[in-house]
Amino acid sequence: MAVLLHRLGHGAYRHRKLVLGIWLFVLAALITCVGVFGGKLDDRFSVPGTESQRALDSLSKTLPEASGASAQIVFTAPEGHRVNEAPYATAIAQAVAEAEQAPQVSEVVAPQSSGAVSGDRTTAIVQIQYPVQTAEVRTSSVDAIQDAARTAETDGLRTSVGGSVFNSKGVHVGPSEIIGVAVALLVLVVTFGSLLAAGMALLPALIGVAVGLAGLLALAPAVSISSTAVTLALMLGLAVGIDYVLFILSRHRQQLARGTEPKESVALAVGTAGSAVVFAGITVIIALAALSVIGIPFLTTMGLGAAGAVLVAVLAAITLVPAVAGFAGSRLAPKPGTRAARRAADAEGDTGRTTMGTRWTKWVIAKPLLTVLAVAGILVTLALPVMDLRLALPDNGAAPHASTERKAYDTISEKFGPGFNGPLLVLAETDGGTAATSAQAGAQVAEKLSTLKNVKAVLPPQPTSDPTQSVITVLPASGPDSVRTDQLVRDIREAAPDLRDTTGAAVAVTGTTAVNIDVSNRLSDSLLPFVAIVVGLSLLLLMVVFRSLVIPVKAAVGFLLSVGASLGLVVAVFQWGWLADVLGVPHSGPVVSFLPIILIGVLFGLAMDYEVFLVSGMREEWAHTGRARQSVVDGARHSVRVVTAAALIMFTVFAGFFPLDDSLIKPIAFALAVGVAIDAFAVRMTLVPAVLALAGRGAWWLPAWLDRILPDLDVEGSSLQKAAPAKAEHKDPEPVS
């Protein structure tokens, strides 16, 4: 692989105008496709093969309003008044009439018809139904509903609008993300000691992100892509894109400082550091693509979209970096006597100075057992909250307090009970007969459902266009993300055989709440197998790369500690509410159901990334000197500074998405930011050197028979390092002028 990448680096340097032109042409073409054919993003959660999804698919044909998007206008009378008083009743009736004229609306149910008036008569709800899914509801329709609500705000009547139409936030890039990129640029400037080098590092990364994002959006007309998938692709593409460029460009500048000719230097950098970038990128791509095996389309598009962004970032690093470096030529070389030149010399051990990385590593391995016990103890303590981990998909209850959907949600919970925000739909189907027999069976089912535990109310059956069907709305006594609501869904399903025997109707629980519960349950069931696959993959890959048994086991254990500690912090902040007010978390409750799997997939690739860059230098020193403990110190000298900069950039980029008022992205950004910080600084830079120092020579042992059967990927570019002196030795002499 190293030889192939070396040739690629040479070619990209030599044909730099062509390479840059191809990237810009592809970017322009993709942007044009998005502008001409751009489709809508789709934020539906579906679980093919589950009872809730089958029933929902059936209702989409026979009663589209039941399976489509919904909105609610919540009216609250001033203190001391009731909504049925003349001025307020008139205002509500006018709002109903205006809502009926809104685009796409199929049905508007007034409070008098549905009975949605609170017991104290201070609050009423107008229900609005759409025959289409949330992703297909136009902004103009939602605006019309909000305008209708505002016109009713007379004489102190307060209104708020909620419902599933507010679930999709879309892609948002704001000041916090721009600040994140600015901080990343600052880290690059400090790392390289050169504004030119920092700009050169950022340019290929940004082009790669733009191509990856435009490519994903260009697929929207043909493939169902969620706004969360686009945001995750942007987040990951930006973070790994800058990091991968940083690794290659750092190696290039070190070689330039030693006097290597620019074209050969960039080719060597792509062949050595680029090999590690390709390996790290492949691990991230495999882990993210593996999300598709879970069988949830929403998660599949997130995984494949993010994997595509990482693939583009890898391609940009190994092609655009040498091309851009070709335009800069020798100007990227640190000037003699500057701090950047001294750092390059320090990294190669050409001076007597002790670098910060060397000092840290010596301190860590001075008492390695104490270091291991201290770090492991802290991480295990941080991971303890995971024992209480609960998973669910967020609803409007997790929206910011000031938003209209959160106000509507809270008012409904207070005045009607939390279950009103998460009703269950029970589809009752008879084998045949007339609409009258179906209605009778539905009424019997409704009566029996009302006797179940945690049921607050059961609404009368509603017929569909299919005479054998009726739909029963069940209002739980608990909220949509409560374990009691989850148990109610299980209870109804367990009672289904008995209901069929006594009423003649087959029942299926569906609706948004049931679908979300099924998504969360499937993800919970998939979590341990997914962890096993990822850990097994890490053991195999690192065994091939480092020809060792200890290093893969140590890396897998460190990875599990990183994931556990990160998830523990997520549970403490987002589920328990610790520091929620300080961090601006609007709601404490179950963790986003797909967060653990996303965290595992992403953090796995990043952990392998840092592992390769740190340990490869140590292995190289061990191969040269055979001194186990000293090779840990000398090897760290090469890479600690670069890995520190890479981790800071990753942390900054992920943290830049944390301020978003998005109940899906906010916890993911937090988890990835703290996960990167923990894995890079606590595990890779502290735990890894201590474990290697403890293991001594045994850290690099591999049975001979296993060494023979494992493929040699040459991720470290050893073949190129050996070939370089030979090339210099046989180089033709320069002609004498």
N, C-alpha and C positions, 0 to 999 in steps of 0.2 A: 504493500500500500504506500509506503514512504517513497519508493522510487517513482510510482505512478504520479503521486502528488508533486514530487520534485519536478517532473516533466511538465505537469500542468502549471506550476508556478512559473517555470521558464517561459512557457507559451503565452500565458496571460501577461507577463511582463513585456514580452517582445511585441505582442499584438494588443497593447493596452487600449488604443483608440477603438479597435473593433470590439473588444470585450465590453468597454464602457458603453459603446454605442448600442450593443445588443441589449444590455440591461435597461438602458433608457428607452429603447424602442419597445421592449416587452412591457415596461411600466406604462408608457403612453397608450399602448394597445389595450391593456387591461383597464386603465382608467376610462378609455373610450367605451369599452364594453359595458362597464358599470353605468356610465352615463346614458347609454342608448338602451340597454336591455335590463338595467338594474331592477331586481325584484324585491319583494317585501321580505323582511326577516320574520321568522316563525318561532315564537316562544312557547309552542304547545309542549306539554309533557304527555307522553304516551308510552304505554307499556304493552307492546303487541303480545297477544297470547294470554293475557290476564282476563279474568271475569269482568272487571270494570271497563276495560278497553273494548271488549266484544260488545258489551251492552251499550256503551257510548257510541260505538260505530253503528249499531242498529238504530239508536235514537236519532242519529244524525240524518237518517233517511225518513223515519216515521214521525219525529217530533223535533225538527231542527232547533227550535227555541230552547229545548231542554239541554241540548249538547253544545249550543253556541255560547258566545260571550254574553256577559250581563253587566248591567250598571244599576246603581241605586242612588236615588236622591233622598237624603235624610233631612226631614224638616223638624226643627226644634222650636217650640213656642217660647216666648219670653217668660221669665219667672212670674208665677202667679196666673198664667194664662194656659189655655189648652188649644190644641191644633184644630179642634172642631168648632171653635168660635168663628163667627161670620167672616171677618177680614182674612183670617188665616186659611179657612176652608176655601175661600174664593181664590186666594193666591196659589194654593196647592192645585186647585182645579185648572187654573191658568197654566201652571207649570206642566201639568199632565198633557194639556192640549198642545203646548209647544214641543214637548218631548216626542209626541206622536208624529210631528212633522219633521223630526230630525232624520237625516239620511241613514239608510240601512236598518232602521229600527223596525222590528216586526211586531212587537207587542209592548204596550205600556199598561201596567196593572196599577190602578189607583188604590190607595189604602182602604177605601170603603169596600172594594171588591175582594181584596186579599185578607183583610182583617189585620194588616200590619200597622196597628196603632198600639202604642205602649199602654200598659195598665193604668198609668196615671194620666193618660191622654195628652202628654206633653210632647210626644215624638211620633212621627208617622214616616212610613217608607213608601216611596214609589218605585216599583220594580220595572226595569227596562230590559227587554230581551232582544238579542240579535240572532239571526239565522246563520251567522258565520262565526268563525273562530276569532279570538282576540287579535291575532296577527293581521286579519283581514278587515278589521274595523278601522275606518279612516279617521284621521285626526279631526277632520271637519265634523264628523258625527259626535265625537266626544266633546268638542268645543260647543256644539249646539246644545248638548245636554247640560253642560256647565252654564251656558247662557240662560237656559230655561230655569235653572236653579237660582241664578242670581236675580232674575226678574221677580222671583217670589219673596225676596228679602225686603219685605215691607213691615213697618210697625214692629220692628224688633224680631221678626221671624228669622231664624238662622238656618242655613242650609249647608250641606256638604255632599259631595258626590264620590261614590266609591264603586266597588265591583271589580270584576276580572278585567275590564277594559284598561285598568291602570297597571296590570302586571308587567307589561313590556316597557322597559325604559329606553331601549335602543342603545346605540353606541354613543358614548360621550367622551370627548377629550377636552379637558378643561385646564385651568391654571395649575392644578396640583400635578398633572402629568407632565406639563411643560416644565414645571419646577424640577420634577424628577430628572428629566433629560438634562436640564441645566446643571444640576448637581453632578450628574454622571460626567458631563463635560469637564467640570471642575476637578473631579477625581482623576480624569484622564490627563489633564494639564499637570496636576501634581505628580502623577505617576511618571509621565514622560519628561516633564520639565520643559515642554515645548508646546506652544499653541498650535503650530503647524502639525505636529504629530497627533495631537489630540483631535484636531479637525479631520485629519486623514483617517483616524480611527472611527470617528462618528459618521462620516459620509457613507462608507459602504454599509454600515449597520442600518442607517436610515433608509437607504435605497432598498436594502433587502426587506425591511419592515413594510415599506410602501408597496413593493411587489407582492409580498405575501398577503397583505391585507386586501389589496385590489383584486388579487386572484381569488380570494375567498368570497368577496362580495360579488365578483363576476359570476360565481356559481349559484347565487341566490335564486335566479329565475328557474333553474333546473333542479336544485337540491334544497331541501328544507334546512335552513341555517338560522340559528338563534342569535339574538343580540349578545348573549353571554358568550357564545362561541367566538364571535368577532372580537369582543373585548379581551377574552383570554388569549386569543391569537396575537393581538396587539401587545398585550402585557409580556407574553413569553418571547415573541419575536424581537421586541425591543431589548429585553434583558439579555437573552442569550446572544443576540446579534452583536451587541456592544462587547460582551465578554469574549466571544470567539475572535473577533477582530483584535481585541486587546492582546490575547495570547500570541497570535501570529506576529503582530506588529512589534510586540516587546522583544520577541526572539530576533526579529529582523534588525532592530536597532542595536541590540547587544552585539550582533555579528558585524554590523557596520562600524561600531566603536572599535572592534578588533582589527579593522582594516579590510574586511571582506568586500569584494566588489559588489555593487548594489544588485545586479541581476542574479548573481550566484547566491547572494545573501537571502534575497526574498524567496528564491527557489528552495534553499535549505530550510528556511522558516516554514514554508508551506509543507515541505516534506516531513519535518519533525513536529513542530507545534501543530501544524495542520493535520497531521495524522491523529493526534490526540483530540483535536476539535471534531474530526469526522467520527472518531470512536464515541466521543461524548454525545455528539448529535444523534448518532444512530441509537444509542441507549435511550435518549429522551423520546425519539420518534417511536421506537418499539413500545416503550411503556405507555405512551399516549395512544398509539394505534390500538393497543390491547384493550382500551376502554370499549371498543366496538363489540367485543365478545360478550359483554354483559347483556346486550340485546335491548337497550333503551335508545331510540333514535336521537333524542336530545343529547345524550351523553356521547353517542357515536360521532355526531357532527362536531361536538366540542373537542373530542380527542383527535379526530382526523384533521380538523381545522388548525388546531394548535400544532399538531405534528407537521402539517404542511408549512406553517410559519417557521418552525425550527429547521426544516429541510432547506427552505430558501435562505435562512440565516447561515447555514453551513456552506451552501453554494456561494453566497456572497463573500464569505470569509476566505474561501480558497481560490476564488477567481477575481473578485473585485479588489481585494487587498493588494495582490501583486500588481494588478493593473494600475491602481491609484499610486502605489509605491513607485511604479515606473515613471509616472509624471513627476514625482518629487525627486527621484534619483538619489544622489548622495546628500541632498539637503536634509534628509531624515536622520542622518548620522549626528549623534551628539557632538557638540563642539568640544575640542580638547580643553580640559581644565574646568568645564562646567560641572554642576552637580549631577546632571544626567549622565555625563561621561564617567564620573566617579562611581555612580550607581551601577552602570554597565560593567565596569571593571570589578566592582565588589561582587556582583552576581557571578562573575567568572572566577572569582578568587584571585584576581591579579594584584590585589593590594593587601596590605596587612591589617586593614581596618575590619572591625567586626560589625556586620550589618545588624539591623534590628531583628530580622528573621533568625539570624544565628544566635543572638542573645536570648531571644524568646525560646528557641528550641533547646538551648543549653539549660535554661532555667527549668523547662518542662521535664527534661530527662534527668535532672540532677537527682530527683527522688521519684522515679517513674511509677512505682507502685502507689505512692501517695497521690500522685496526679491522676492515675487511672481511677482509684477509688473515689476521689473527690469529684471528678467530672461525671463519672457514672452515677454517683449518688445524687448529685444535683439534677441530672437529666431524668433519672427515675422519679425523683420527687416532683419535678415539673409534669411528668407523664401521669401521675396518680389520678388527676381528674378524669382521665379517659375512661376510668371504670364506670363513670356516670354518664357516658356519652349517649345522647339521644339524637336521632336523625329525623328530619322532616323537611319538606319544601316550604319556603317562606311565603307568606301571603301579605295582605295589606296591613296586618298587625305589626309587621316589621318595617313598615315605611316610616319616614321621618315624621316626628310629632306635628310639624307645621303643615304637612301635606293634606290635601282635601280627602284623599282616600283613607289616611290614618284617622282623621277626625270622624269620618263616617263609620269606620270599623269600630272605634272606641265607643261611639255613641250607641251603635247597635248592640255591642256587647253589654253595655251598662243597662240599656232600657229593655232589651229583648232577650238577653242571655247570649253567652259566647257561641252557642251552637247555631244561632241564626246566621253567623258569618260562614259557617261550613256545613250547609245542609247535605244530607245524603239522598241520592235518588235510588229508589228500588224499582227495578223493572220487573213487572209481573206478566208472565206470558202463559196462556193456556194453549193446549194442543189443537184446539179447534173451537167450534161453536160460534155463537153470535156475540155481538158487542155487549148484549145484556148479560150473558153468562160470564164474559170476561170482566165486566164491571162488578158483578157480584163477587167473583173470585178476588178481584182487587180489593174490594171492601173488606173481605174476610182477612186477607193478608194484612191490610192496614190495622185492623183491630188487634191481630196477634202481635204485630210489631210494637204497638203501643204498650204492651206488657213487658217489653224487654228492659233490662237495667240501663240507665243513663239515657233513656229516651224522654225528651221534654214534651214533644208534640209530634203528631203524625197528621199531615194534611190529607184531605180526601183524594182518592185516586183521580188521575187526569188521563183521559183517553188519548190515543194517538191515531194516526191515519190507518194503522193496522188494527182491525177489530179484535185481534187476539191479545192486544197489549194494553196495559195501563201503567202509569208512572205514579209512584207514591213518594212524596217528599217527607223525609224523616228529619226532625230537628233534634240533634243531640243536646244534652244538658251541658256538654263540655265544648271547648274550642276546637277548631280544625287541627291544631298541632298537638292536642292532648293525647296522652296514652289511653285515656278512657274512650276517646272517639275511635282510636285504632281498635280497641277491644270490642266496641260496639259493632264495627264492621265485621270482625271475626265472629261475633255472636250471631249476627244476621246470617252469615254464610253457614255457620254450623246448624242453624235452625232451618235452612233451606229444604233439606229432605223431608222434615216433618211438615213444613208448610205445603209442600207439593202433595203429600199424602192427604192432608186435611182439607186443602182448598182446591187442589187440581191445577195450581199455577206454579210454574218454575220461576224462582226469583233470582235476581242478580243485583248486587250493589254497585252503583256507579256514581257518576258526578265528579266534579273537580276534586273534592275532598278525598273520595275513595281512590281516584287515580293517583293522587299525590301520595297517599298511604301505600299503595302498591309499588310505586316507584321507590319510595324510601325502604320498604321491606326487601325489594329485590336488591337494592344497593347494599343493604346491611348483610344480606346473605352472600353477596359477592365479595365482601371486603376481605375476609380471611383467605379465600382462594387466590384473590388478586395479589395480596401481600406475599403469599407463598410463591407465586409465579415470579414476581419482581425480585424477591430475595434469591430464589434459585437462579434466576438470570444473572444477578450480580455476582454470585459465587462463580458461575461458569465463565463469565466474561473476564473477571479479574484474575482468575486462575490462568486463563490463556495469555493475558497481557503480561502478568508479573511472574509467571512460572513459580508460583508459591501456593502453599495451602493456608498459611497463617494470615496473609494479607486479605484474601477474599473473605474469610470468616470474620476477621476484625472489621472489614469494611461493611459487611452485612449487619453485624451487631451495632456498629456506629450509626448506620442508616436507620435501623429500627429505633435507636435511642433518639435520633433527630426527629423522626416522624412522631414518636410518642410524646416527646416534650412539646412539639409544635401543636399537636392536637390537644394536649393538656391545657396549654395556654388559650387555645380557641374555646374550649369548654368553659374555662374559668371566666373569660371575658364575655362571650356571646351567649352561653347557656346559663351560667350562674350570675352574670351581671357584674363581676368584679371590675372596677375601674370603667364601667360602661359610660358613666357621665363624663369622665375625664377624656375618654377616647371618642366620644360622640357616637356611641352605639345606641340607636333609638329603642331597641327592644331586646330583651333577653328571653331565650327560648331554645328549642332544639336547634342543633347545628344543621346547616344546609346539607342535605342528604348525600350529595355527590362530592362534597368538599374533601372527605378523607381519601377517596380514590384519586381525585385530581392531585391532591397534595402528594400522595405516594408516587404517582406517575411522574410528576414534575421533579420532585425532590430527589427521586432515584437518579434521574439523568444528571442533575446538577451535582449530586454527591459523587457520582462516577467521574464527572468532569474534574472536580477538585482533587479527587483521589489520584487520578492519572497524572495530573500536573505536579502534585506534591511528591508522590511516591516514585515516579519515574526518575526524578533527579537522584533520589536516595538509592534506587536500584543501580543507576549508572555509576555512582560513587562506589557502591559495594562491589560491582563487577571490576572496577579499576583497582581498588585498594584491598578488598577483602576484610576491611575493618568495619565490623557491624555497627558499633555505637557511633563512631566518627562519621560513617557514611550518612547517618540520619541527620547530623548537624550540617555536614557539607552539602548534602542534597537539598536541605531546606533553604540554604542560601540562594539557590537558583530561582526558587519559585514563590517563596512566602510573600514577597512584596506584590507580585503580579496577582496571586490568588486573593490577597487582601483587597486590592483594588477591584478585582472582578466581583468579589462578594459585596463590597460597598456599593458598586454600581447596581448589582441585582437587587439588593435591599432597597436602594433608593427608587428604582423603577417600580418595584412591586408596591412599596409604601406610597408612591405617588397615586395609586389607584384606590387607596384606603379611604380618602375623604369622600368618594363618590356616594351619593344617596341611593345606592342600589343594594337591596337586601341579598342578592346573589354574589355580586362582585366584592363587596366590602369584606366579608369574612374570608374569602379566598385570597384577597390581596394581603390581609393580615397574616394568614397562615403561611403563605409563601415567603413573605418578608421575614418573619421570625424564624421560619424553617431554614432559610438560607443563612441567616446570621448564626443560628445554633450549629448548623452542620459545618459551616466554614470555620468558625472561630473556636467552638468548643470541641467539635469532633475531629475535623481534619487537621487543624493546626495544633491541637493540644493532646487529644486522646491518641491520635495516630502515632506521633513521635514517641510518646510514652510507651505504648504497646510494643512498638518496634524495638525500642531500647530494652524493654524487658525480655523480649523474645530472643534478642541477640542474633547469632548466626542462624538459629532455627527459623527466623522470619523469612528467609530466602530458600528454604528447603522444599524440594518437590521430588517425589519418587521418580527414579529414572524411567521406569516403564510408562508413567503418566506423561513425563516430559516428551517422550518419543511420539505419543499418539496425539498430543495437543497441537493444533496448527500454530504457526508463528506469524502473528499479524504485524510484527515490527512497528507497533504504535509509537515507540520512542525514536524511530528513525535511525536505529543502530547501523544499518547497512550504509546509510548516507554518511554517518560520522566516520565510518571506517574508510569509505571511498574517498572522502575529502582529502586526507593526506596523500593518498596514492595519486590523485589527480594533480595535486600541487607538485608532487615529485616528478611526474612524467610530463608536466606542462612544457609545451614547446617554448624555446627562448624567444624573447621579443626581437624582431629584426632591428639591426643597428642602422640608424639613419646616417 
